[in-house]
Amino acid sequence: MGYDDNRLINLVDETTKLAGSNKMELLLFNLGGNEIYGINVFKVREVCETPAITRTPNMPRGVEGITSLRGSVIPVINMGKILNEKPASVSKLIITEFSGHTLGFLVQDVDRIIRVSWEKVKSPQSMLAGPPSTNMITAITELPDGKLISILDVEQILHDAIGDDPMPALQPIESDEPLTVFFADDSVFARKKIISVLEGLALRYQQAVNGQDAWDKLQVLATRADHERSQLNKQINVILVDAEMPEMDGYVLTRKIKEDRRFDGVPVVMHSSLSSVANRNMGEQVGVDSYVAKFDAIQLATTLRSMLKV
């Protein structure tokens, strides 16, 4: 099934209505083999035919070169090399935009856009079968016909292609009582980055690997606080959530937290590579107290200081 590039803008607009629905839309693509890959439509700016690519020396593995598109110079990543496949040919370039960066993903073909429920999106480790494990895949979902879709860990791909900004020196937060941040993110790479900031601030932390895991753990903490007749907001001082997570996304998780009076006084910060105005508005609809784009360590540290009022 071919993909009509002109439908993309209208479909992206429709996704702004998904806040709190625990659904997302995936743009599917392939590399010529049997595997099908997906990327959140919110991270896709456009799809075009493969333009001229200027080869550049000393590029990281998978970076094919650069291309000029509407006055912008964009790194082009050969997804076949990143995902260890060898497409017979490449004909499409997926222009992505996330975490303040624009990248081109070179693929063999783009298929279609599908809407899926996060409840049916699982971590690769939880699936009984599927593509070989890779740190470039953050989640897997299944089509009605049984075919598996591997969802890309774009944060990891960005790190491998562009590299990291040096971790800034952070001033530890001084407090008379220990301060704890609870955070949820499905990306192993993202969790490592978050922990670096929290440790730099001398904060304690607890973590979850997806939205459902976070909600389950938060419910245990809330129930324990009830039994001990203690204030939960003294045990968990800030909750940090990703927007995109298997089983339950960050919007639904935030809404559940805000509807549960036991979490009164615990601010929720959404930390996401989806940094568009539409995504911020979606976060506001479900009650997030602040929105921080990945991976700005200074902005995250400043926001946490503000939420902790220190």
C-alpha positions as CSV (number, residue, x, y, z in Angstrom):
1,M,0.0,0.0,0.0
2,G,1.5,3.3,-1.0
3,Y,1.5,6.4,1.1
4,D,0.1,9.8,0.0
5,D,2.5,12.4,1.3
6,N,-0.2,15.1,1.0
7,R,-2.3,13.5,3.7
8,L,0.4,13.9,6.4
9,I,-0.4,17.5,7.5
10,N,-4.1,16.7,8.0
11,L,-3.4,13.6,9.9
12,V,-0.9,15.4,12.2
13,D,-3.6,18.0,12.9
14,E,-6.0,15.3,13.9
15,T,-3.5,14.0,16.5
16,T,-4.0,17.1,18.6
17,K,-7.4,15.7,19.6
18,L,-5.8,12.6,21.2
19,A,-4.9,14.1,24.5
20,G,-6.0,11.8,27.3
21,S,-7.3,9.1,24.9
22,N,-4.2,6.9,25.4
23,K,-3.8,6.7,21.6
24,M,-1.2,7.8,19.2
25,E,-0.6,7.7,15.4
26,L,2.4,6.0,13.9
27,L,3.9,6.5,10.4
28,L,5.0,3.1,9.2
29,F,8.0,2.5,7.0
30,N,10.1,-0.4,5.8
31,L,13.7,-1.1,4.7
32,G,12.9,-3.8,2.2
33,G,12.9,-6.7,4.6
34,N,10.1,-8.2,6.6
35,E,10.3,-5.8,9.5
36,I,8.0,-2.9,9.8
37,Y,9.0,0.2,11.8
38,G,7.0,3.1,13.2
39,I,7.6,6.6,14.4
40,N,5.1,8.9,16.2
41,V,3.5,11.2,13.6
42,F,4.1,14.1,16.0
43,K,7.8,13.7,15.3
44,V,7.4,13.8,11.5
45,R,7.5,17.1,9.7
46,E,7.1,15.7,6.1
47,V,7.9,12.9,3.7
48,C,9.7,13.5,0.4
49,E,11.6,11.7,-2.3
50,T,15.3,11.2,-1.6
51,P,17.1,14.5,-2.4
52,A,20.8,14.9,-3.3
53,I,22.9,14.0,-0.3
54,T,26.4,15.4,0.3
55,R,28.7,12.8,1.7
56,T,30.8,14.1,4.6
57,P,33.9,12.5,6.1
58,N,34.2,11.2,9.7
59,M,30.5,10.8,10.3
60,P,29.1,8.5,13.0
61,R,27.8,5.1,11.9
62,G,24.6,5.4,10.0
63,V,25.0,9.1,9.1
64,E,24.9,9.1,5.3
65,G,25.7,12.8,4.9
66,I,23.8,16.1,4.8
67,T,21.1,17.6,2.5
68,S,19.7,21.1,2.0
69,L,16.0,21.4,2.3
70,R,14.2,24.8,2.1
71,G,17.3,26.6,3.3
72,S,18.1,24.2,6.2
73,V,21.1,21.8,6.3
74,I,19.8,18.5,7.6
75,P,21.8,15.4,8.7
76,V,20.6,12.3,6.8
77,I,20.6,9.0,8.6
78,N,20.6,5.7,6.7
79,M,18.1,3.7,8.8
80,G,19.2,0.5,7.2
81,K,22.7,0.9,8.7
82,I,21.2,2.0,12.1
83,L,18.9,-1.0,12.3
84,N,21.3,-3.4,10.7
85,E,19.3,-4.0,7.5
86,K,20.4,-3.6,3.9
87,P,17.6,-2.2,1.8
88,A,17.7,-2.9,-1.9
89,S,17.1,0.7,-2.5
90,V,16.1,3.9,-0.7
91,S,13.4,6.2,-2.2
92,K,12.0,8.2,0.7
93,L,13.3,10.7,3.2
94,I,11.3,11.1,6.4
95,I,12.0,14.6,7.9
96,T,11.7,14.4,11.6
97,E,11.7,17.1,14.2
98,F,12.1,16.4,18.0
99,S,14.3,17.5,20.9
100,G,15.2,20.7,19.1
101,H,16.8,18.9,16.2
102,T,15.8,18.2,12.6
103,L,17.0,14.9,11.1
104,G,16.3,13.0,7.8
105,F,15.6,9.3,8.0
106,L,16.5,7.5,4.8
107,V,14.2,4.5,4.2
108,Q,13.1,2.3,1.3
109,D,9.4,3.1,1.5
110,V,6.7,4.7,3.6
111,D,3.6,2.7,4.1
112,R,0.7,4.4,5.9
113,I,-0.4,6.0,9.2
114,I,-2.1,3.9,11.8
115,R,-3.8,4.8,15.1
116,V,-2.9,2.5,18.0
117,S,-3.8,2.4,21.7
118,W,-0.8,2.7,24.0
119,E,-2.4,-0.2,25.9
120,K,-1.4,-2.4,23.0
121,V,2.2,-1.1,22.9
122,K,4.6,-3.2,24.9
123,S,8.3,-3.1,25.7
124,P,10.4,-5.4,23.4
125,Q,11.3,-7.6,26.4
126,S,7.6,-8.3,27.2
127,M,6.9,-9.7,23.7
128,L,7.2,-13.5,23.2
129,A,8.3,-13.0,19.6
130,G,9.5,-10.2,17.4
131,P,12.5,-8.6,15.8
132,P,15.9,-9.1,17.3
133,S,16.5,-7.0,20.4
134,T,18.2,-3.6,19.7
135,N,18.7,-0.5,21.6
136,M,17.1,1.5,18.8
137,I,13.7,0.0,19.5
138,T,11.8,1.3,22.5
139,A,8.5,-0.6,22.0
140,I,6.5,-3.0,19.9
141,T,2.9,-3.2,18.8
142,E,0.9,-5.6,16.7
143,L,-1.3,-5.0,13.7
144,P,-4.7,-6.8,13.4
145,D,-3.1,-9.2,10.9
146,G,-0.5,-10.2,13.5
147,K,2.4,-8.3,12.0
148,L,4.7,-6.6,14.6
149,I,5.6,-2.9,14.4
150,S,8.9,-1.9,16.0
151,I,8.7,1.7,17.4
152,L,11.9,3.6,17.2
153,D,13.8,5.0,20.2
154,V,14.5,8.3,18.5
155,E,16.4,9.7,21.5
156,Q,18.9,7.0,21.1
157,I,19.2,7.5,17.4
158,L,19.7,11.3,17.9
159,H,22.4,10.6,20.5
160,D,24.3,8.2,18.1
161,A,24.0,10.6,15.1
162,I,24.6,14.0,16.8
163,G,26.2,13.1,20.1
164,D,25.6,14.7,23.5
165,D,26.1,18.2,24.8
166,P,28.5,18.1,27.7
167,M,26.7,17.5,31.0
168,P,26.8,20.9,32.8
169,A,28.0,21.2,36.3
170,L,24.9,21.5,38.5
171,Q,24.7,23.1,41.9
172,P,23.3,20.5,44.4
173,I,20.0,21.4,46.0
174,E,20.3,21.9,49.7
175,S,17.3,21.0,51.8
176,D,16.6,20.2,55.4
177,E,14.7,17.1,54.3
178,P,15.6,14.6,51.6
179,L,13.8,15.5,48.3
180,T,12.6,12.8,45.9
181,V,11.6,12.9,42.3
182,F,9.6,10.0,40.8
183,F,10.1,9.7,37.0
184,A,8.8,7.6,34.2
185,D,10.4,7.1,30.8
186,D,10.5,4.0,28.5
187,S,13.8,4.9,26.8
188,V,16.9,3.5,28.5
189,F,18.9,6.3,27.1
190,A,16.5,8.9,28.4
191,R,16.4,7.4,31.9
192,K,20.2,7.6,32.0
193,K,20.1,11.3,31.1
194,I,17.5,12.1,33.7
195,I,19.4,10.3,36.4
196,S,22.5,12.3,35.6
197,V,20.6,15.5,36.2
198,L,19.0,14.2,39.4
199,E,22.3,13.0,40.8
200,G,23.9,16.3,39.9
201,L,21.2,18.1,42.0
202,A,21.7,15.6,44.8
203,L,18.1,14.5,44.6
204,R,16.8,11.0,45.5
205,Y,14.7,9.3,42.8
206,Q,12.4,6.4,42.0
207,Q,11.8,5.4,38.4
208,A,9.3,3.5,36.2
209,V,9.8,2.2,32.7
210,N,6.3,3.1,31.3
211,G,3.1,4.9,32.3
212,Q,1.3,1.8,33.6
213,D,4.4,0.8,35.6
214,A,4.5,4.3,37.0
215,W,0.8,4.3,38.0
216,D,1.1,0.9,39.7
217,K,4.1,2.1,41.7
218,L,2.5,5.4,42.6
219,Q,-0.6,3.6,43.8
220,V,1.6,1.5,46.1
221,L,3.2,4.6,47.5
222,A,-0.1,6.4,48.0
223,T,-1.7,3.3,49.7
224,R,1.3,3.1,52.0
225,A,1.1,6.8,52.9
226,D,-2.6,6.3,53.7
227,H,-1.8,3.4,56.0
228,E,0.9,5.3,57.7
229,R,-1.3,8.4,57.9
230,S,1.5,10.4,56.3
231,Q,1.5,13.0,53.5
232,L,2.4,11.6,50.2
233,N,3.7,15.0,49.0
234,K,6.4,14.7,51.7
235,Q,7.6,11.4,50.2
236,I,7.3,12.2,46.5
237,N,8.1,15.9,45.8
238,V,7.8,16.0,42.0
239,I,6.6,13.5,39.4
240,L,8.4,13.7,36.0
241,V,6.6,12.0,33.1
242,D,7.4,11.3,29.4
243,A,4.6,11.9,26.9
244,E,5.1,8.7,24.9
245,M,5.1,5.5,26.9
246,P,3.9,2.0,26.3
247,E,0.7,0.7,28.0
248,M,-0.2,4.2,29.3
249,D,1.0,7.5,27.9
250,G,2.1,10.5,29.9
251,Y,-1.1,12.4,29.3
252,V,-3.3,9.7,30.7
253,L,-0.9,9.1,33.6
254,T,-1.0,12.9,34.4
255,R,-4.8,12.9,34.3
256,K,-5.0,10.0,36.7
257,I,-2.6,11.7,39.1
258,K,-4.5,14.9,39.0
259,E,-7.8,13.2,39.6
260,D,-6.5,11.4,42.7
261,R,-6.7,13.7,45.7
262,R,-3.9,11.7,47.5
263,F,-1.4,13.4,45.0
264,D,-2.5,16.9,45.9
265,G,0.5,19.1,46.3
266,V,2.7,16.9,44.0
267,P,3.5,18.8,40.8
268,V,3.8,16.9,37.5
269,V,6.4,17.9,35.0
270,M,6.1,16.6,31.4
271,H,9.6,15.9,30.0
272,S,9.3,15.1,26.3
273,S,11.0,15.3,22.9
274,L,7.6,16.4,21.6
275,S,8.1,20.1,22.1
276,S,5.6,21.6,19.7
277,V,2.9,24.1,20.9
278,A,0.3,21.5,20.2
279,N,1.9,19.0,22.6
280,R,2.3,21.7,25.2
281,N,-1.4,22.4,24.9
282,M,-2.2,18.7,25.2
283,G,-0.2,18.7,28.4
284,E,-2.0,21.7,29.8
285,Q,-5.4,20.0,29.0
286,V,-4.6,17.1,31.4
287,G,-3.1,19.4,34.1
288,V,0.7,19.2,33.9
289,D,2.4,21.9,36.0
290,S,5.3,22.5,33.7
291,Y,6.6,21.2,30.3
292,V,10.3,20.6,29.6
293,A,11.8,19.7,26.2
294,K,14.3,16.8,26.1
295,F,17.3,17.0,26.7
296,D,18.1,20.4,28.1
297,A,19.8,19.6,31.4
298,I,19.8,23.2,32.6
299,Q,16.1,23.7,31.8
300,L,15.2,20.5,33.6
301,A,17.3,21.4,36.6
302,T,15.8,24.9,36.7
303,T,12.3,23.6,36.4
304,L,12.9,21.0,39.2
305,R,14.3,23.8,41.5
306,S,11.1,25.8,40.8
307,M,8.8,22.9,41.5
308,L,10.7,22.0,44.6
309,K,10.6,25.7,45.7
310,V,14.3,25.7,46.5
